[in-house]
Amino acid sequence: MSKLKIILATSVAAIAIAAAAYWFLVQQPAQQAQVARAEQALLKSGIQLYTEGKFQEALETLERIPSSGEYAAKARYYQGNTHIRLKDYQSAVEQLEQSLALDSDNADTLFALGVTYFKLGNLTLSRGYFASVLEFPPETDQEMERMEEAKGLMDIMARLERQQAPPATDAEPSADPAPGEPVDGGN
Amino acid sequence: MSFSLLTRAARLLASLKVAIPLLVVLTVATIVGSLFPEPDIFRSTWYLTLLGLQGISLLLVTILHIPSILKKKGRNALLGVITTHLGILVLIAGVIYGGFTGFRHQVKLIEGRATVVPGLPFVIHLDALQVEEYRQEDFPRMNLAALPKKQQDSHLTLLKNGEPLLSTVAAPGRPAQYEGITLLPSVSDTGWTFELIITDPIGRESTIAVLPWAPPMISLGERRIVTHGVQGAETREIEIFSMEDGEIVSLGFARSDQSLPVNGYQVALGPVKRYTSIQVYNRPQGPVLVLGSILMFAGLVWHFYFRHRDRRKERRTDNA
């Protein structure tokens, strides 16, 4: 192979590597940052519309934020809350579940799901979501308030459950131990 | 500059001075982690980083020793060594992959309740828990408390968006599976949870869930009470305790039909429900670990079979 060919091949390889490096290290992050800024602006605008009570417009704005983006969890959370305000609880469940799939440790979303299932009359699931909210130790006044609210709603549901369920089935577990045997809380 | 740093780091990792202490630290950590399951170190970043460094070290050591193995022991031995080491590297990669992507949760499920585990793509509802104990006459000389239950079937429904995805029965040794996620009830870890119905002096009612694994401290005016377990089979009752001058004092028993007065409050027993403990886990690394083990085994077999065959050939040639 002549020297010229080697120089040519090396140059082509170097240019290709430099182009790839430029794309991955400079161009792509810049594009991603631009997309993130646009999504952030959409989220801000969506939240603003939601607070102003323009729910349909808020939904249209928030829907434009793709589920793969940085702000997707928050967008789906606000979409869920907007559906709650519009009393479309089934859609609220879908959006909030999507939000939870993207950000599993979000007590706000768990709480909103508890409220939605409560509105749908599914007390079992509602209690389950509120119970999971109690797993998050409150750090702010707002979180403390949310926890108290969850406890209050769980209390109401426990009372409703007692009133609805026939006492015999509720008080008696499925398999009783032999008479006289202790039924302790442990193993 | 950065290239020379990289070369120095690679040389350091390829040296036995680093590889052996790394192996010792990893071995000790693995033994400690196996003996004490809490906290789970096998998913910690430092453990996985150490494992990754061990993998890189092993890779570099193998590459550096290829020429000498080829020269001293021949091609077959080299192939065996490479396959065995590749197997170990695949195993390490599998453990790291599983450490970052897999999960394991220990969850308590209560009969008739839905349990939300953040991160799971479904909610678990325990429809019913069927438990049957062995009787003393089945094993006259055995301590029944030490035996697993005769039957411990958890009837589960997995829900997504409020809709049932799957209804299944799981028991210890008979896990339920959904989309790579395993639900395995723990052996004998079952019991009872209950609610306390507390009526304050002006007649307001509140409900407090008593979970045996986290019994609550309940304030009734200035008095703080605790309770932990249900007793009695036919007339279930709970004993209420109070802390007085550092001593635990029994205040009496409360039942569903007979409340216990404490400080002007009335304490009654609410619904009693069974609970079971269940492990929910995902091990996406399973197939990778199987592949790594097969490679390692094949490499060892190859190495020893061909190495001995080559030696026998050499001896025969020498004798001839």
Interface residues (C-beta under 8 A of the other chain):
Chain A: V93 E94 E97 L100 A101 S104 D105 L110 Y117 L120 N122 T124 L125 R127 G128 Y129 A131 S132 M154 D155 A158 R159 E161 R162 A165 P167 D170 A171 E172 P173 S174 A175 D176 P177 A178 P179 G180 E181 P182 V183 D184 G185 G186 N187
Chain B: E111 G112 R113 A114 T115 V116 V117 P118 G119 P121 V123 H125 A128 L129 Q130 V131 E132 E133 R135 A145 L159 K160 N161 G162 S188 D189 T190 G191 W192 T193 E195 I197 E205 S206 T207 A209 V210 P212 H228 G229 V230 Q231 G232 A233 E234 R236 S256 G270 P271 V272 K273 R274
